[in-house]
Amino acid sequence: MKIAIASDHAAFELKEKVKNYLLNKGIEVLDHGTHSEESVDYPDYAKKVVQSVLSNEVDYGILLCGTGLGMSIAANRYRGIRAALCLFPDMARLARSHNNANVLVLPGRLIGSELAFWIVDTFLSTPFDGGRHERRIRKIDEI
């Protein structure tokens, strides 16, 4: 499995922890930045992860910003991206199983690393259910 990850300055610390967690699990990580807590514009980093997902360079993307809202809004502007802001593992499970989310968004200022790891594990291990949910995904794609 290969994951693209990026954050803005507000979630840099959590991004580094999530990245190292994934690497320690043997998951390949493509880090698109940012690489410090110096102020940056989150849409630039959302774009990099989205491009990696859409080009099939990676299996999934993970984006982080302070609340997760900005990254969610930016990523979901791209056709074919289904970015889900998840604050709990159940949200990640449902984002994958019902919505076939391909980008996980985490709020760096609202959750700690242990909860983030649990959410990431849930997101990456949950398959898409298909069935009735595929019809709904197709309707979203038609918008």
Secondary structure, 3 states (H helix, E strand, C coil): CEEEEEECHHHHHHHHHHHHHHHHCCCEEEECCCCCCCCCCHHHHHHHHHHHHHCCCCCEEEEEECCCHHHHHHHCCCCCCCEEECCCHHHHHHHHHCCCCCEEEEECCCCCHHHHHHHHHHHHHCCCCCCHHHHHHHHHHHC
